[in-house]
Amino acid sequence: MPKQSKPVTTFTWAIANLERETSDGYVYTVHYTVAANDGTYGSSAYGSIGLERPEGELIPYADLTLDIVIGWVQEKLGGDEKVAEIEAALQAQIEEQRQPTKAAGVPWQ
């Protein structure tokens, strides 16, 4: 019987909300999510980060894209190393769902 391959987990970073100053569009807080899914099991995380006002010109609020803001979040969190840690933690949660190491309950019904 052929060995079944382990499902591939997909990680999706998204922006749930932005808080900004209406006078110039400066975004000072970003609320983000990270979802992990292997087709059977899933896990997610939610967080918020504060942004300092950048020096120089702001990107106009209407010109912001998902990729730009996710880049801000990932950089503020600590770059690629921190992104990898977050995704590894979500992967560990999926592995725990796949093969639980802990359980609760009683042996009688």
C-alpha positions as CSV (number, residue, x, y, z in Angstrom):
1,M,0.0,0.0,0.0
2,P,1.5,3.4,-0.9
3,K,2.4,5.7,1.9
4,Q,0.0,8.7,2.1
5,S,1.7,12.0,1.8
6,K,1.3,14.6,4.6
7,P,-1.2,17.4,3.6
8,V,0.3,20.7,2.7
9,T,-0.7,23.6,5.0
10,T,-1.6,26.9,3.4
11,F,-1.0,30.1,5.4
12,T,-3.1,33.2,4.6
13,W,-2.3,36.6,6.1
14,A,-5.2,39.1,6.0
15,I,-6.1,42.5,7.3
16,A,-9.2,42.6,9.5
17,N,-9.3,46.4,10.0
18,L,-7.2,49.6,9.9
19,E,-7.4,52.5,12.3
20,R,-6.4,55.8,10.8
21,E,-6.5,59.6,11.2
22,T,-9.1,61.0,8.9
23,S,-7.1,64.3,8.4
24,D,-4.3,62.6,6.4
25,G,-5.0,58.9,6.3
26,Y,-2.1,57.9,8.6
27,V,-2.7,54.3,9.7
28,Y,-1.8,53.9,13.3
29,T,-3.2,50.5,14.1
30,V,-3.5,47.4,12.0
31,H,-5.6,44.4,13.0
32,Y,-4.5,41.2,11.2
33,T,-5.2,37.5,11.0
34,V,-3.2,34.5,10.0
35,A,-5.0,31.4,9.0
36,A,-3.5,27.9,8.4
37,N,-5.4,25.2,6.7
38,D,-4.3,21.8,5.4
39,G,-7.7,20.9,3.7
40,T,-8.9,19.0,6.8
41,Y,-7.6,20.9,9.9
42,G,-7.3,24.6,10.5
43,S,-5.9,27.1,13.0
44,S,-5.8,30.8,13.1
45,A,-4.4,33.8,15.1
46,Y,-5.5,37.4,15.4
47,G,-3.4,40.3,16.4
48,S,-3.0,44.1,16.4
49,I,0.0,46.2,16.0
50,G,0.6,49.9,16.4
51,L,2.5,51.8,13.7
52,E,4.6,54.9,14.3
53,R,4.0,57.8,11.9
54,P,6.6,57.4,9.1
55,E,9.0,60.2,8.2
56,G,8.3,61.8,4.9
57,E,5.2,61.5,2.8
58,L,2.5,59.0,3.6
59,I,1.2,56.6,1.1
60,P,-2.3,58.0,0.4
61,Y,-4.9,55.9,2.3
62,A,-6.8,55.1,-1.0
63,D,-3.5,53.7,-2.5
64,L,-2.8,51.2,0.3
65,T,-3.0,47.6,-0.8
66,L,-3.3,44.3,1.1
67,D,0.3,43.5,0.2
68,I,1.6,46.8,1.5
69,V,-0.1,46.6,4.8
70,I,0.8,42.9,5.3
71,G,4.4,43.9,4.6
72,W,4.1,46.5,7.4
73,V,2.7,44.0,9.8
74,Q,5.3,41.3,9.1
75,E,8.1,43.9,9.3
76,K,6.8,45.3,12.6
77,L,6.4,41.8,14.1
78,G,10.1,41.0,13.4
79,G,10.4,40.1,9.7
80,D,10.8,36.6,8.2
81,E,12.0,35.0,11.4
82,K,8.9,36.0,13.4
83,V,6.6,35.1,10.5
84,A,8.1,31.7,10.4
85,E,7.6,31.3,14.2
86,I,3.9,32.3,13.9
87,E,3.3,29.9,11.1
88,A,5.2,27.1,12.9
89,A,3.0,27.6,16.0
90,L,-0.1,27.4,13.8
91,Q,1.3,24.3,12.1
92,A,1.9,22.7,15.6
93,Q,-1.8,23.4,16.4
94,I,-2.8,21.5,13.2
95,E,-0.5,18.6,14.1
96,E,-2.1,18.4,17.5
97,Q,-5.5,18.2,15.8
98,R,-4.2,15.6,13.5
99,Q,-2.7,13.4,16.2
100,P,-3.8,14.6,19.7
101,T,-1.3,14.2,22.5
102,K,-3.8,15.3,25.2
103,A,-7.5,14.5,25.9
104,A,-10.1,15.2,28.6
105,G,-13.0,13.2,29.8
106,V,-13.9,10.2,31.9
107,P,-13.7,6.5,31.0
108,W,-17.3,5.7,32.0
109,Q,-20.6,6.9,30.5
